[in-house]
Amino acid sequence: MKDPVKEPFSIPVRVTYADTDQMGMVYHANYLVYFEMARTELLRAYDFPYAKLESMGVLLPVIEAHCSYKTPARYDDLLTVETVPVLTNGIRFRMHYALRRAGELLATGYTDHVCVGRDGKPLRMHAELRRVMETAIAERGAEPPGGTGL
């Protein structure tokens, strides 16, 4: 028997006027905001909100971000933002994203993060964060959403 297809973690996002530019499309930088929303909600869904991580003295700055735009999102669109984590080494990880409207792929992307202390120096990934990432990968899969091959 084949394993069932694993679905990426996802959240709904409704596009507001504030999200759009003069052309009526979602302003390009707001896609990264949507990605951040999905990333933080994934951590919260696994009972590890970002505030808890910060209280432990661990920060997760973005060290690289990429977004590939396929089709624009517009005011009042109801979007789905999908995300899956990929562990890369002891201090870094990558989050892959796909943005959809009614199943149509609008954008894909990723963010790379490094674990640092409040002093900005790299830290090994906190064991609880690693557990959350490994659990999310086991439950949701490690393939980038959107079939992007990123």
Buried (B, 14 or more C-beta within 10 A) or exposed (E): EEEEEEEBBBBEBEBEEEBBEEEEBBBEEBBBEBBBBBBBBBBBEBEBBBEBBEEEEBBBEBEEBBBEBEEBBBBEBEBBBBBBBBBEEEEBBBBBBBBBBEEEBBBBBBBBBBBBEEEEEEBEBBEBBBEBBEEBBEEBBBBBBBEBEB
